[in-house]
Amino acid sequence: MAIESSTPANQGCETMQVAEIDASDLQTRELNDRLREMLLSGVGKVKIRNVCGQRYIGTRLYTPQRLMMEIEIFGTPGNDLAAFLYGHKITVHGNAQDGVGNTMDAGEIVVKGRAGDVLGFSMRGGEIYVREGCGYRTALHMKEYEDKRPVLVVGGTSQDFLGEYMAGGIVILLDLQGLGHKARFIGTGMHGGVIYLRGTVGTAQVGGQVDISPIDDADRQVLDHYVSRFLERFPETGKSREEIMNSEFVRLSPKSKRPYSNLYAY
């Protein structure tokens, strides 16, 4: 049975309701129903403990009133954490499984561990920060929508097919452990957005649609901003902004916005 408590937390002149859920015996639907009920009742922050594989956490939290909630997860959430997220903030104290931020629209996800495959799939807004590495097909078909530009910052490296069919947004891989980028097929089908890698990557590792180039001053400003935000969320890395920014970076960008135009019927 879930144990819940609501206590006031002072935030300036306002009072925010804080609740806690023990997810030990809750199935996916039960947990997500409880979160939505809390949001609609005015709870502003929820700590969920003993999470073990429950999926879709944070998915059904859109409201026409744009009510917002901050969620802290202790344990390992299952697939599609924060799918379709709309403005909320979710922090995972541990690792996350596949599909984090699937089709995310706005908000922020912080993973104090590593993330699985298809991280940021079809993400079109908001920011995701992962302290360690991530799996295959990260940022698959990430895209920009109107004035939204999604951002994904990973402290480690990725597996193969990073940025596959990427259509927009910013991806930054910092390789803080200095392991080197071993992924292959990076940017296959890429036709928008930009990928920044700290370190180097070989031409044999990227798709034929991708240009590899040094960063310029504009790129450096982007990196400086998001590296600072990354370190604010993960001070435990022990890295400084200067140390990271003084490293070599490369920029991966698409050669064309229509790499397969010769295959179209129009």
Sequence and secondary structure as in RCSB ss.txt:
>XXXX:A:sequence
MAIESSTPANQGCETMQVAEIDASDLQTRELNDRLREMLLSGVGKVKIRNVCGQRYIGTRLYTPQRLMMEIEIFG
TPGNDLAAFLYGHKITVHGNAQDGVGNTMDAGEIVVKGRAGDVLGFSMRGGEIYVREGCGYRTALHMKEYEDKRP
VLVVGGTSQDFLGEYMAGGIVILLDLQGLGHKARFIGTGMHGGVIYLRGTVGTAQVGGQVDISPIDDADRQVLDH
YVSRFLERFPETGKSREEIMNSEFVRLSPKSKRPYSNLYAY
>XXXX:A:secstr
     EEEEEETTEEEEEEEEE TT  HHHHHHHHHHHHHTTEEEEEEEEEES  STTTT   TT    EEEEEE
E  TTTTTT EEEEEEEES   TTTTTT  EEEEEESS   TTTTTT  SSEEEESS   TTTTTT   BTTB  
EEEESS   SSTTTT EEEEEEE  TT       SBTTT  EEEEEEES   GGGB TTEEEEE  HHHHHHHHH
HHHHHHHH GGG   HHHHHTS EEEEEES S TTGGGS  
